[in-house]
Amino acid sequence: MKTTPRLQHLSRILVLGPLLIALGGCSSLGVQPWERGTLARPEMALTSQPIAAALDDHIYFSKEASSGGRSFGGGGCGCN
């Protein structure tokens, strides 16, 4: 089966077009400080109270008999 030049051109566009669009989507990954808006507020952080979160993690990992990997040195007994 012989392909025409027009069909070859169309197939190149269909293959390379989405590839170039996908690569162009990754060109600006950085977020400028003025673009952060609401997400930069302290209450939008994953842990708005880091001391309370550390205490909760300590209690959880001491009761589960495991070490958390979050700077806890002790084992399941709760001692460090």
mmJSON file of the N, C-alpha and C atoms, coordinates in Angstrom:
{"data_MODEL":{"atom_site":{
"group_PDB":["ATOM","ATOM","ATOM","ATOM","ATOM","ATOM","ATOM","ATOM","ATOM","ATOM","ATOM","ATOM","ATOM","ATOM","ATOM","ATOM","ATOM","ATOM","ATOM","ATOM","ATOM","ATOM","ATOM","ATOM","ATOM","ATOM","ATOM","ATOM","ATOM","ATOM","ATOM","ATOM","ATOM","ATOM","ATOM","ATOM","ATOM","ATOM","ATOM","ATOM","ATOM","ATOM","ATOM","ATOM","ATOM","ATOM","ATOM","ATOM","ATOM","ATOM","ATOM","ATOM","ATOM","ATOM","ATOM","ATOM","ATOM","ATOM","ATOM","ATOM","ATOM","ATOM","ATOM","ATOM","ATOM","ATOM","ATOM","ATOM","ATOM","ATOM","ATOM","ATOM","ATOM","ATOM","ATOM","ATOM","ATOM","ATOM","ATOM","ATOM","ATOM","ATOM","ATOM","ATOM","ATOM","ATOM","ATOM","ATOM","ATOM","ATOM","ATOM","ATOM","ATOM","ATOM","ATOM","ATOM","ATOM","ATOM","ATOM","ATOM","ATOM","ATOM","ATOM","ATOM","ATOM","ATOM","ATOM","ATOM","ATOM","ATOM","ATOM","ATOM","ATOM","ATOM","ATOM","ATOM","ATOM","ATOM","ATOM","ATOM","ATOM","ATOM","ATOM","ATOM","ATOM","ATOM","ATOM","ATOM","ATOM","ATOM","ATOM","ATOM","ATOM","ATOM","ATOM","ATOM","ATOM","ATOM","ATOM","ATOM","ATOM","ATOM","ATOM","ATOM","ATOM","ATOM","ATOM","ATOM","ATOM","ATOM","ATOM","ATOM","ATOM","ATOM","ATOM","ATOM","ATOM","ATOM","ATOM","ATOM","ATOM","ATOM","ATOM","ATOM","ATOM","ATOM","ATOM","ATOM","ATOM","ATOM","ATOM","ATOM","ATOM","ATOM","ATOM","ATOM","ATOM","ATOM","ATOM","ATOM","ATOM","ATOM","ATOM","ATOM","ATOM","ATOM","ATOM","ATOM","ATOM","ATOM","ATOM","ATOM","ATOM","ATOM","ATOM","ATOM","ATOM","ATOM","ATOM","ATOM","ATOM","ATOM","ATOM","ATOM","ATOM","ATOM","ATOM","ATOM","ATOM","ATOM","ATOM","ATOM","ATOM","ATOM","ATOM","ATOM","ATOM","ATOM","ATOM","ATOM","ATOM","ATOM","ATOM","ATOM","ATOM","ATOM","ATOM","ATOM","ATOM","ATOM","ATOM","ATOM","ATOM","ATOM","ATOM","ATOM","ATOM","ATOM","ATOM","ATOM"],
"id":[1,2,3,4,5,6,7,8,9,10,11,12,13,14,15,16,17,18,19,20,21,22,23,24,25,26,27,28,29,30,31,32,33,34,35,36,37,38,39,40,41,42,43,44,45,46,47,48,49,50,51,52,53,54,55,56,57,58,59,60,61,62,63,64,65,66,67,68,69,70,71,72,73,74,75,76,77,78,79,80,81,82,83,84,85,86,87,88,89,90,91,92,93,94,95,96,97,98,99,100,101,102,103,104,105,106,107,108,109,110,111,112,113,114,115,116,117,118,119,120,121,122,123,124,125,126,127,128,129,130,131,132,133,134,135,136,137,138,139,140,141,142,143,144,145,146,147,148,149,150,151,152,153,154,155,156,157,158,159,160,161,162,163,164,165,166,167,168,169,170,171,172,173,174,175,176,177,178,179,180,181,182,183,184,185,186,187,188,189,190,191,192,193,194,195,196,197,198,199,200,201,202,203,204,205,206,207,208,209,210,211,212,213,214,215,216,217,218,219,220,221,222,223,224,225,226,227,228,229,230,231,232,233,234,235,236,237,238,239,240],
"type_symbol":["N","C","C","N","C","C","N","C","C","N","C","C","N","C","C","N","C","C","N","C","C","N","C","C","N","C","C","N","C","C","N","C","C","N","C","C","N","C","C","N","C","C","N","C","C","N","C","C","N","C","C","N","C","C","N","C","C","N","C","C","N","C","C","N","C","C","N","C","C","N","C","C","N","C","C","N","C","C","N","C","C","N","C","C","N","C","C","N","C","C","N","C","C","N","C","C","N","C","C","N","C","C","N","C","C","N","C","C","N","C","C","N","C","C","N","C","C","N","C","C","N","C","C","N","C","C","N","C","C","N","C","C","N","C","C","N","C","C","N","C","C","N","C","C","N","C","C","N","C","C","N","C","C","N","C","C","N","C","C","N","C","C","N","C","C","N","C","C","N","C","C","N","C","C","N","C","C","N","C","C","N","C","C","N","C","C","N","C","C","N","C","C","N","C","C","N","C","C","N","C","C","N","C","C","N","C","C","N","C","C","N","C","C","N","C","C","N","C","C","N","C","C","N","C","C","N","C","C","N","C","C","N","C","C","N","C","C","N","C","C"],
"label_atom_id":["N","CA","C","N","CA","C","N","CA","C","N","CA","C","N","CA","C","N","CA","C","N","CA","C","N","CA","C","N","CA","C","N","CA","C","N","CA","C","N","CA","C","N","CA","C","N","CA","C","N","CA","C","N","CA","C","N","CA","C","N","CA","C","N","CA","C","N","CA","C","N","CA","C","N","CA","C","N","CA","C","N","CA","C","N","CA","C","N","CA","C","N","CA","C","N","CA","C","N","CA","C","N","CA","C","N","CA","C","N","CA","C","N","CA","C","N","CA","C","N","CA","C","N","CA","C","N","CA","C","N","CA","C","N","CA","C","N","CA","C","N","CA","C","N","CA","C","N","CA","C","N","CA","C","N","CA","C","N","CA","C","N","CA","C","N","CA","C","N","CA","C","N","CA","C","N","CA","C","N","CA","C","N","CA","C","N","CA","C","N","CA","C","N","CA","C","N","CA","C","N","CA","C","N","CA","C","N","CA","C","N","CA","C","N","CA","C","N","CA","C","N","CA","C","N","CA","C","N","CA","C","N","CA","C","N","CA","C","N","CA","C","N","CA","C","N","CA","C","N","CA","C","N","CA","C","N","CA","C","N","CA","C","N","CA","C","N","CA","C","N","CA","C","N","CA","C","N","CA","C"],
"label_alt_id":[null,null,null,null,null,null,null,null,null,null,null,null,null,null,null,null,null,null,null,null,null,null,null,null,null,null,null,null,null,null,null,null,null,null,null,null,null,null,null,null,null,null,null,null,null,null,null,null,null,null,null,null,null,null,null,null,null,null,null,null,null,null,null,null,null,null,null,null,null,null,null,null,null,null,null,null,null,null,null,null,null,null,null,null,null,null,null,null,null,null,null,null,null,null,null,null,null,null,null,null,null,null,null,null,null,null,null,null,null,null,null,null,null,null,null,null,null,null,null,null,null,null,null,null,null,null,null,null,null,null,null,null,null,null,null,null,null,null,null,null,null,null,null,null,null,null,null,null,null,null,null,null,null,null,null,null,null,null,null,null,null,null,null,null,null,null,null,null,null,null,null,null,null,null,null,null,null,null,null,null,null,null,null,null,null,null,null,null,null,null,null,null,null,null,null,null,null,null,null,null,null,null,null,null,null,null,null,null,null,null,null,null,null,null,null,null,null,null,null,null,null,null,null,null,null,null,null,null,null,null,null,null,null,null,null,null,null,null,null,null],
"label_comp_id":["MET","MET","MET","LYS","LYS","LYS","THR","THR","THR","THR","THR","THR","PRO","PRO","PRO","ARG","ARG","ARG","LEU","LEU","LEU","GLN","GLN","GLN","HIS","HIS","HIS","LEU","LEU","LEU","SER","SER","SER","ARG","ARG","ARG","ILE","ILE","ILE","LEU","LEU","LEU","VAL","VAL","VAL","LEU","LEU","LEU","GLY","GLY","GLY","PRO","PRO","PRO","LEU","LEU","LEU","LEU","LEU","LEU","ILE","ILE","ILE","ALA","ALA","ALA","LEU","LEU","LEU","GLY","GLY","GLY","GLY","GLY","GLY","CYS","CYS","CYS","SER","SER","SER","SER","SER","SER","LEU","LEU","LEU","GLY","GLY","GLY","VAL","VAL","VAL","GLN","GLN","GLN","PRO","PRO","PRO","TRP","TRP","TRP","GLU","GLU","GLU","ARG","ARG","ARG","GLY","GLY","GLY","THR","THR","THR","LEU","LEU","LEU","ALA","ALA","ALA","ARG","ARG","ARG","PRO","PRO","PRO","GLU","GLU","GLU","MET","MET","MET","ALA","ALA","ALA","LEU","LEU","LEU","THR","THR","THR","SER","SER","SER","GLN","GLN","GLN","PRO","PRO","PRO","ILE","ILE","ILE","ALA","ALA","ALA","ALA","ALA","ALA","ALA","ALA","ALA","LEU","LEU","LEU","ASP","ASP","ASP","ASP","ASP","ASP","HIS","HIS","HIS","ILE","ILE","ILE","TYR","TYR","TYR","PHE","PHE","PHE","SER","SER","SER","LYS","LYS","LYS","GLU","GLU","GLU","ALA","ALA","ALA","SER","SER","SER","SER","SER","SER","GLY","GLY","GLY","GLY","GLY","GLY","ARG","ARG","ARG","SER","SER","SER","PHE","PHE","PHE","GLY","GLY","GLY","GLY","GLY","GLY","GLY","GLY","GLY","GLY","GLY","GLY","CYS","CYS","CYS","GLY","GLY","GLY","CYS","CYS","CYS","ASN","ASN","ASN"],
"label_asym_id":["A","A","A","A","A","A","A","A","A","A","A","A","A","A","A","A","A","A","A","A","A","A","A","A","A","A","A","A","A","A","A","A","A","A","A","A","A","A","A","A","A","A","A","A","A","A","A","A","A","A","A","A","A","A","A","A","A","A","A","A","A","A","A","A","A","A","A","A","A","A","A","A","A","A","A","A","A","A","A","A","A","A","A","A","A","A","A","A","A","A","A","A","A","A","A","A","A","A","A","A","A","A","A","A","A","A","A","A","A","A","A","A","A","A","A","A","A","A","A","A","A","A","A","A","A","A","A","A","A","A","A","A","A","A","A","A","A","A","A","A","A","A","A","A","A","A","A","A","A","A","A","A","A","A","A","A","A","A","A","A","A","A","A","A","A","A","A","A","A","A","A","A","A","A","A","A","A","A","A","A","A","A","A","A","A","A","A","A","A","A","A","A","A","A","A","A","A","A","A","A","A","A","A","A","A","A","A","A","A","A","A","A","A","A","A","A","A","A","A","A","A","A","A","A","A","A","A","A","A","A","A","A","A","A","A","A","A","A","A","A"],
"label_entity_id":["1","1","1","1","1","1","1","1","1","1","1","1","1","1","1","1","1","1","1","1","1","1","1","1","1","1","1","1","1","1","1","1","1","1","1","1","1","1","1","1","1","1","1","1","1","1","1","1","1","1","1","1","1","1","1","1","1","1","1","1","1","1","1","1","1","1","1","1","1","1","1","1","1","1","1","1","1","1","1","1","1","1","1","1","1","1","1","1","1","1","1","1","1","1","1","1","1","1","1","1","1","1","1","1","1","1","1","1","1","1","1","1","1","1","1","1","1","1","1","1","1","1","1","1","1","1","1","1","1","1","1","1","1","1","1","1","1","1","1","1","1","1","1","1","1","1","1","1","1","1","1","1","1","1","1","1","1","1","1","1","1","1","1","1","1","1","1","1","1","1","1","1","1","1","1","1","1","1","1","1","1","1","1","1","1","1","1","1","1","1","1","1","1","1","1","1","1","1","1","1","1","1","1","1","1","1","1","1","1","1","1","1","1","1","1","1","1","1","1","1","1","1","1","1","1","1","1","1","1","1","1","1","1","1","1","1","1","1","1","1"],
"label_seq_id":[1,1,1,2,2,2,3,3,3,4,4,4,5,5,5,6,6,6,7,7,7,8,8,8,9,9,9,10,10,10,11,11,11,12,12,12,13,13,13,14,14,14,15,15,15,16,16,16,17,17,17,18,18,18,19,19,19,20,20,20,21,21,21,22,22,22,23,23,23,24,24,24,25,25,25,26,26,26,27,27,27,28,28,28,29,29,29,30,30,30,31,31,31,32,32,32,33,33,33,34,34,34,35,35,35,36,36,36,37,37,37,38,38,38,39,39,39,40,40,40,41,41,41,42,42,42,43,43,43,44,44,44,45,45,45,46,46,46,47,47,47,48,48,48,49,49,49,50,50,50,51,51,51,52,52,52,53,53,53,54,54,54,55,55,55,56,56,56,57,57,57,58,58,58,59,59,59,60,60,60,61,61,61,62,62,62,63,63,63,64,64,64,65,65,65,66,66,66,67,67,67,68,68,68,69,69,69,70,70,70,71,71,71,72,72,72,73,73,73,74,74,74,75,75,75,76,76,76,77,77,77,78,78,78,79,79,79,80,80,80],
"pdbx_PDB_ins_code":[null,null,null,null,null,null,null,null,null,null,null,null,null,null,null,null,null,null,null,null,null,null,null,null,null,null,null,null,null,null,null,null,null,null,null,null,null,null,null,null,null,null,null,null,null,null,null,null,null,null,null,null,null,null,null,null,null,null,null,null,null,null,null,null,null,null,null,null,null,null,null,null,null,null,null,null,null,null,null,null,null,null,null,null,null,null,null,null,null,null,null,null,null,null,null,null,null,null,null,null,null,null,null,null,null,null,null,null,null,null,null,null,null,null,null,null,null,null,null,null,null,null,null,null,null,null,null,null,null,null,null,null,null,null,null,null,null,null,null,null,null,null,null,null,null,null,null,null,null,null,null,null,null,null,null,null,null,null,null,null,null,null,null,null,null,null,null,null,null,null,null,null,null,null,null,null,null,null,null,null,null,null,null,null,null,null,null,null,null,null,null,null,null,null,null,null,null,null,null,null,null,null,null,null,null,null,null,null,null,null,null,null,null,null,null,null,null,null,null,null,null,null,null,null,null,null,null,null,null,null,null,null,null,null,null,null,null,null,null,null],
"Cartn_x":[0.846,0.0,0.891,0.676,1.488,0.799,1.564,0.997,1.323,0.404,0.596,1.36,2.036,2.746,1.811,0.589,-0.361,-0.689,-0.842,-1.129,0.069,1.269,2.474,2.566,2.268,2.311,1.276,0.091,-0.968,-0.594,0.014,0.403,1.506,2.429,3.466,2.852,1.891,1.23,0.488,-0.185,-0.944,-0.044,1.186,2.11,2.887,3.428,4.283,3.499,2.286,1.488,1.23,0.617,0.386,1.684,2.741,4.018,4.557,4.511,4.983,4.106,2.812,1.914,2.212,2.459,2.772,4.091,5.086,6.367,6.258,5.428,5.232,4.499,3.704,2.981,3.879,5.069,6.007,7.029,6.852,7.881,7.896,6.775,6.759,6.236,7.117,6.711,6.79,7.568,7.729,6.531,6.226,5.142,5.769,5.438,5.968,5.245,5.894,5.255,3.92,3.779,2.526,1.433,1.781,0.785,0.236,0.802,0.391,-0.931,-1.152,-2.434,-2.867,-4.021,-4.63,-3.81,-3.131,-2.389,-1.171,-0.728,0.433,0.064,-1.203,-1.606,-1.225,-0.844,-0.409,-1.475,-2.733,-3.775,-4.021,-3.411,-3.541,-2.414,-1.51,-0.404,-0.942,-0.16,-0.587,-0.763,0.13,-0.007,0.055,-1.096,-1.123,-0.559,-0.512,0.063,1.107,2.366,3.372,3.699,3.615,3.916,2.835,1.579,0.488,0.571,0.947,1.084,2.225,3.332,4.451,4.055,3.286,2.826,1.869,0.962,0.046,0.806,1.816,2.628,3.375,3.902,4.641,3.724,2.539,1.594,1.169,0.888,0.451,1.522,2.757,3.81,4.224,4.072,4.402,3.331,2.091,1.03,1.002,1.482,1.478,2.703,3.612,4.834,5.661,5.776,6.578,7.307,8.372,9.053,8.601,8.343,7.714,8.621,9.896,10.745,10.639,10.006,9.865,10.652,11.891,12.839,12.512,11.853,11.634,12.669,13.389,14.437,13.991,12.891,12.499,11.716,11.445,10.665,9.234,8.642,7.25,6.966,8.011,7.775,7.463,7.702,7.425,8.595,9.709,10.876,11.826,12.544,13.472,14.895],
"Cartn_y":[-1.171,0.0,1.233,2.111,3.302,4.473,5.173,6.326,7.593,8.5,9.764,10.734,11.714,12.707,13.462,13.677,14.384,13.554,12.252,11.365,11.287,11.274,11.27,12.557,13.678,14.966,15.001,14.512,14.48,13.568,12.432,11.517,12.129,12.876,13.56,14.601,15.336,16.35,15.693,14.581,13.898,13.282,12.937,12.356,13.447,14.395,15.416,16.531,16.8,17.875,17.681,16.577,16.367,16.278,15.754,15.681,17.074,17.965,19.333,20.082,19.841,20.478,19.981,18.684,18.126,18.672,18.793,19.34,20.819,21.538,22.956,23.187,22.23,22.364,22.316,21.778,21.674,22.808,23.806,24.831,25.81,26.055,27.021,26.337,25.675,24.951,25.802,26.87,27.702,28.604,28.853,29.747,30.973,32.129,33.375,33.714,34.467,34.785,35.507,36.382,37.11,36.247,35.063,34.161,33.181,33.171,32.188,32.55,33.804,34.272,33.577,32.954,32.333,31.163,30.436,29.257,29.605,30.862,31.263,31.616,31.638,31.982,30.849,31.18,30.145,29.088,29.462,28.473,27.492,27.719,26.791,25.758,25.806,24.852,23.46,22.431,21.065,20.866,21.429,21.404,22.836,23.381,24.763,24.885,23.783,23.771,22.658,22.958,21.898,21.23,21.948,21.335,20.317,20.667,19.733,18.516,18.723,17.602,16.679,17.25,16.428,15.614,16.207,15.483,14.357,14.638,13.593,12.446,12.775,11.737,10.914,11.578,10.859,9.868,10.312,9.433,8.283,8.579,7.541,6.48,6.898,5.93,5.165,5.761,5.008,3.959,4.214,3.233,2.159,2.467,1.51,0.605,0.806,0.001,0.087,1.285,1.491,2.817,2.934,4.225,4.943,6.214,6.95,7.421,7.58,8.13,9.635,10.234,11.691,12.235,11.91,12.348,11.801,10.66,9.99,8.883,8.87,7.88,6.607,6.639,5.495,4.453,3.362,2.289,2.345,1.178,1.105,1.414,1.53,1.757,3.216,4.118,5.53,6.291,5.611,6.304,6.665,7.752,8.187,8.113],
"Cartn_z":[0.0,0.0,0.0,-0.914,-1.066,-0.361,0.492,1.18,0.414,0.438,-0.266,0.623,0.033,0.85,1.792,1.363,2.223,3.467,3.29,4.419,5.361,4.822,5.656,6.47,5.841,6.533,7.659,7.379,8.385,9.55,9.262,10.339,11.197,10.596,11.384,12.306,11.787,12.612,13.769,13.503,14.554,15.616,15.26,16.234,16.96,16.22,16.825,17.513,17.064,17.656,19.144,19.55,20.985,21.796,21.188,21.89,22.187,21.227,21.44,22.436,22.397,23.361,24.773,24.928,26.249,26.781,25.925,26.365,26.703,25.995,26.28,27.588,28.026,29.283,30.499,30.356,31.471,31.474,30.651,30.516,31.677,32.325,33.428,34.688,35.4,36.6,37.86,37.835,39.023,39.256,40.522,40.899,41.545,41.039,41.582,42.887,43.803,45.088,44.942,43.966,43.804,43.192,42.691,42.126,43.159,44.319,45.332,45.982,46.264,46.78,48.054,48.017,49.19,49.713,48.832,49.27,50.114,50.106,50.895,52.329,52.654,54.02,54.97,56.214,57.168,57.447,57.464,57.769,56.632,55.471,54.351,54.33,55.286,55.346,55.681,55.345,55.651,57.146,57.926,59.381,59.866,60.232,60.699,62.108,62.855,64.196,64.259,63.9,63.808,65.145,66.249,67.553,67.915,67.691,67.973,67.052,65.805,64.874,65.292,65.769,66.232,67.462,68.368,69.556,69.16,68.234,67.766,67.104,66.294,65.663,66.7,67.718,68.758,69.484,69.834,70.527,69.615,68.344,67.411,67.234,66.973,66.7,67.953,69.134,70.342,70.634,70.291,70.512,69.43,68.233,67.138,67.144,68.067,68.179,66.903,66.389,65.188,65.301,64.544,64.5,63.245,63.367,62.284,61.184,61.415,60.388,60.304,61.272,61.311,62.496,62.558,63.588,64.975,65.046,66.322,66.45,67.543,67.695,68.389,69.105,69.911,69.152,69.826,69.228,69.703,69.92,70.302,71.751,72.576,73.996,74.299,73.352,73.57,74.145,74.378,74.916,73.775,73.945,72.9,73.394],
"occupancy":[1.0,1.0,1.0,1.0,1.0,1.0,1.0,1.0,1.0,1.0,1.0,1.0,1.0,1.0,1.0,1.0,1.0,1.0,1.0,1.0,1.0,1.0,1.0,1.0,1.0,1.0,1.0,1.0,1.0,1.0,1.0,1.0,1.0,1.0,1.0,1.0,1.0,1.0,1.0,1.0,1.0,1.0,1.0,1.0,1.0,1.0,1.0,1.0,1.0,1.0,1.0,1.0,1.0,1.0,1.0,1.0,1.0,1.0,1.0,1.0,1.0,1.0,1.0,1.0,1.0,1.0,1.0,1.0,1.0,1.0,1.0,1.0,1.0,1.0,1.0,1.0,1.0,1.0,1.0,1.0,1.0,1.0,1.0,1.0,1.0,1.0,1.0,1.0,1.0,1.0,1.0,1.0,1.0,1.0,1.0,1.0,1.0,1.0,1.0,1.0,1.0,1.0,1.0,1.0,1.0,1.0,1.0,1.0,1.0,1.0,1.0,1.0,1.0,1.0,1.0,1.0,1.0,1.0,1.0,1.0,1.0,1.0,1.0,1.0,1.0,1.0,1.0,1.0,1.0,1.0,1.0,1.0,1.0,1.0,1.0,1.0,1.0,1.0,1.0,1.0,1.0,1.0,1.0,1.0,1.0,1.0,1.0,1.0,1.0,1.0,1.0,1.0,1.0,1.0,1.0,1.0,1.0,1.0,1.0,1.0,1.0,1.0,1.0,1.0,1.0,1.0,1.0,1.0,1.0,1.0,1.0,1.0,1.0,1.0,1.0,1.0,1.0,1.0,1.0,1.0,1.0,1.0,1.0,1.0,1.0,1.0,1.0,1.0,1.0,1.0,1.0,1.0,1.0,1.0,1.0,1.0,1.0,1.0,1.0,1.0,1.0,1.0,1.0,1.0,1.0,1.0,1.0,1.0,1.0,1.0,1.0,1.0,1.0,1.0,1.0,1.0,1.0,1.0,1.0,1.0,1.0,1.0,1.0,1.0,1.0,1.0,1.0,1.0,1.0,1.0,1.0,1.0,1.0,1.0,1.0,1.0,1.0,1.0,1.0,1.0],
"B_iso_or_equiv":[0.0,0.0,0.0,0.0,0.0,0.0,0.0,0.0,0.0,0.0,0.0,0.0,0.0,0.0,0.0,0.0,0.0,0.0,0.0,0.0,0.0,0.0,0.0,0.0,0.0,0.0,0.0,0.0,0.0,0.0,0.0,0.0,0.0,0.0,0.0,0.0,0.0,0.0,0.0,0.0,0.0,0.0,0.0,0.0,0.0,0.0,0.0,0.0,0.0,0.0,0.0,0.0,0.0,0.0,0.0,0.0,0.0,0.0,0.0,0.0,0.0,0.0,0.0,0.0,0.0,0.0,0.0,0.0,0.0,0.0,0.0,0.0,0.0,0.0,0.0,0.0,0.0,0.0,0.0,0.0,0.0,0.0,0.0,0.0,0.0,0.0,0.0,0.0,0.0,0.0,0.0,0.0,0.0,0.0,0.0,0.0,0.0,0.0,0.0,0.0,0.0,0.0,0.0,0.0,0.0,0.0,0.0,0.0,0.0,0.0,0.0,0.0,0.0,0.0,0.0,0.0,0.0,0.0,0.0,0.0,0.0,0.0,0.0,0.0,0.0,0.0,0.0,0.0,0.0,0.0,0.0,0.0,0.0,0.0,0.0,0.0,0.0,0.0,0.0,0.0,0.0,0.0,0.0,0.0,0.0,0.0,0.0,0.0,0.0,0.0,0.0,0.0,0.0,0.0,0.0,0.0,0.0,0.0,0.0,0.0,0.0,0.0,0.0,0.0,0.0,0.0,0.0,0.0,0.0,0.0,0.0,0.0,0.0,0.0,0.0,0.0,0.0,0.0,0.0,0.0,0.0,0.0,0.0,0.0,0.0,0.0,0.0,0.0,0.0,0.0,0.0,0.0,0.0,0.0,0.0,0.0,0.0,0.0,0.0,0.0,0.0,0.0,0.0,0.0,0.0,0.0,0.0,0.0,0.0,0.0,0.0,0.0,0.0,0.0,0.0,0.0,0.0,0.0,0.0,0.0,0.0,0.0,0.0,0.0,0.0,0.0,0.0,0.0,0.0,0.0,0.0,0.0,0.0,0.0,0.0,0.0,0.0,0.0,0.0,0.0],
"pdbx_formal_charge":[null,null,null,null,null,null,null,null,null,null,null,null,null,null,null,null,null,null,null,null,null,null,null,null,null,null,null,null,null,null,null,null,null,null,null,null,null,null,null,null,null,null,null,null,null,null,null,null,null,null,null,null,null,null,null,null,null,null,null,null,null,null,null,null,null,null,null,null,null,null,null,null,null,null,null,null,null,null,null,null,null,null,null,null,null,null,null,null,null,null,null,null,null,null,null,null,null,null,null,null,null,null,null,null,null,null,null,null,null,null,null,null,null,null,null,null,null,null,null,null,null,null,null,null,null,null,null,null,null,null,null,null,null,null,null,null,null,null,null,null,null,null,null,null,null,null,null,null,null,null,null,null,null,null,null,null,null,null,null,null,null,null,null,null,null,null,null,null,null,null,null,null,null,null,null,null,null,null,null,null,null,null,null,null,null,null,null,null,null,null,null,null,null,null,null,null,null,null,null,null,null,null,null,null,null,null,null,null,null,null,null,null,null,null,null,null,null,null,null,null,null,null,null,null,null,null,null,null,null,null,null,null,null,null,null,null,null,null,null,null],
"auth_seq_id":[1,1,1,2,2,2,3,3,3,4,4,4,5,5,5,6,6,6,7,7,7,8,8,8,9,9,9,10,10,10,11,11,11,12,12,12,13,13,13,14,14,14,15,15,15,16,16,16,17,17,17,18,18,18,19,19,19,20,20,20,21,21,21,22,22,22,23,23,23,24,24,24,25,25,25,26,26,26,27,27,27,28,28,28,29,29,29,30,30,30,31,31,31,32,32,32,33,33,33,34,34,34,35,35,35,36,36,36,37,37,37,38,38,38,39,39,39,40,40,40,41,41,41,42,42,42,43,43,43,44,44,44,45,45,45,46,46,46,47,47,47,48,48,48,49,49,49,50,50,50,51,51,51,52,52,52,53,53,53,54,54,54,55,55,55,56,56,56,57,57,57,58,58,58,59,59,59,60,60,60,61,61,61,62,62,62,63,63,63,64,64,64,65,65,65,66,66,66,67,67,67,68,68,68,69,69,69,70,70,70,71,71,71,72,72,72,73,73,73,74,74,74,75,75,75,76,76,76,77,77,77,78,78,78,79,79,79,80,80,80],
"auth_comp_id":["MET","MET","MET","LYS","LYS","LYS","THR","THR","THR","THR","THR","THR","PRO","PRO","PRO","ARG","ARG","ARG","LEU","LEU","LEU","GLN","GLN","GLN","HIS","HIS","HIS","LEU","LEU","LEU","SER","SER","SER","ARG","ARG","ARG","ILE","ILE","ILE","LEU","LEU","LEU","VAL","VAL","VAL","LEU","LEU","LEU","GLY","GLY","GLY","PRO","PRO","PRO","LEU","LEU","LEU","LEU","LEU","LEU","ILE","ILE","ILE","ALA","ALA","ALA","LEU","LEU","LEU","GLY","GLY","GLY","GLY","GLY","GLY","CYS","CYS","CYS","SER","SER","SER","SER","SER","SER","LEU","LEU","LEU","GLY","GLY","GLY","VAL","VAL","VAL","GLN","GLN","GLN","PRO","PRO","PRO","TRP","TRP","TRP","GLU","GLU","GLU","ARG","ARG","ARG","GLY","GLY","GLY","THR","THR","THR","LEU","LEU","LEU","ALA","ALA","ALA","ARG","ARG","ARG","PRO","PRO","PRO","GLU","GLU","GLU","MET","MET","MET","ALA","ALA","ALA","LEU","LEU","LEU","THR","THR","THR","SER","SER","SER","GLN","GLN","GLN","PRO","PRO","PRO","ILE","ILE","ILE","ALA","ALA","ALA","ALA","ALA","ALA","ALA","ALA","ALA","LEU","LEU","LEU","ASP","ASP","ASP","ASP","ASP","ASP","HIS","HIS","HIS","ILE","ILE","ILE","TYR","TYR","TYR","PHE","PHE","PHE","SER","SER","SER","LYS","LYS","LYS","GLU","GLU","GLU","ALA","ALA","ALA","SER","SER","SER","SER","SER","SER","GLY","GLY","GLY","GLY","GLY","GLY","ARG","ARG","ARG","SER","SER","SER","PHE","PHE","PHE","GLY","GLY","GLY","GLY","GLY","GLY","GLY","GLY","GLY","GLY","GLY","GLY","CYS","CYS","CYS","GLY","GLY","GLY","CYS","CYS","CYS","ASN","ASN","ASN"],
"auth_asym_id":["A","A","A","A","A","A","A","A","A","A","A","A","A","A","A","A","A","A","A","A","A","A","A","A","A","A","A","A","A","A","A","A","A","A","A","A","A","A","A","A","A","A","A","A","A","A","A","A","A","A","A","A","A","A","A","A","A","A","A","A","A","A","A","A","A","A","A","A","A","A","A","A","A","A","A","A","A","A","A","A","A","A","A","A","A","A","A","A","A","A","A","A","A","A","A","A","A","A","A","A","A","A","A","A","A","A","A","A","A","A","A","A","A","A","A","A","A","A","A","A","A","A","A","A","A","A","A","A","A","A","A","A","A","A","A","A","A","A","A","A","A","A","A","A","A","A","A","A","A","A","A","A","A","A","A","A","A","A","A","A","A","A","A","A","A","A","A","A","A","A","A","A","A","A","A","A","A","A","A","A","A","A","A","A","A","A","A","A","A","A","A","A","A","A","A","A","A","A","A","A","A","A","A","A","A","A","A","A","A","A","A","A","A","A","A","A","A","A","A","A","A","A","A","A","A","A","A","A","A","A","A","A","A","A","A","A","A","A","A","A"],
"auth_atom_id":["N","CA","C","N","CA","C","N","CA","C","N","CA","C","N","CA","C","N","CA","C","N","CA","C","N","CA","C","N","CA","C","N","CA","C","N","CA","C","N","CA","C","N","CA","C","N","CA","C","N","CA","C","N","CA","C","N","CA","C","N","CA","C","N","CA","C","N","CA","C","N","CA","C","N","CA","C","N","CA","C","N","CA","C","N","CA","C","N","CA","C","N","CA","C","N","CA","C","N","CA","C","N","CA","C","N","CA","C","N","CA","C","N","CA","C","N","CA","C","N","CA","C","N","CA","C","N","CA","C","N","CA","C","N","CA","C","N","CA","C","N","CA","C","N","CA","C","N","CA","C","N","CA","C","N","CA","C","N","CA","C","N","CA","C","N","CA","C","N","CA","C","N","CA","C","N","CA","C","N","CA","C","N","CA","C","N","CA","C","N","CA","C","N","CA","C","N","CA","C","N","CA","C","N","CA","C","N","CA","C","N","CA","C","N","CA","C","N","CA","C","N","CA","C","N","CA","C","N","CA","C","N","CA","C","N","CA","C","N","CA","C","N","CA","C","N","CA","C","N","CA","C","N","CA","C","N","CA","C","N","CA","C","N","CA","C","N","CA","C","N","CA","C","N","CA","C","N","CA","C"],
"pdbx_PDB_model_num":[1,1,1,1,1,1,1,1,1,1,1,1,1,1,1,1,1,1,1,1,1,1,1,1,1,1,1,1,1,1,1,1,1,1,1,1,1,1,1,1,1,1,1,1,1,1,1,1,1,1,1,1,1,1,1,1,1,1,1,1,1,1,1,1,1,1,1,1,1,1,1,1,1,1,1,1,1,1,1,1,1,1,1,1,1,1,1,1,1,1,1,1,1,1,1,1,1,1,1,1,1,1,1,1,1,1,1,1,1,1,1,1,1,1,1,1,1,1,1,1,1,1,1,1,1,1,1,1,1,1,1,1,1,1,1,1,1,1,1,1,1,1,1,1,1,1,1,1,1,1,1,1,1,1,1,1,1,1,1,1,1,1,1,1,1,1,1,1,1,1,1,1,1,1,1,1,1,1,1,1,1,1,1,1,1,1,1,1,1,1,1,1,1,1,1,1,1,1,1,1,1,1,1,1,1,1,1,1,1,1,1,1,1,1,1,1,1,1,1,1,1,1,1,1,1,1,1,1,1,1,1,1,1,1,1,1,1,1,1,1]
}}}
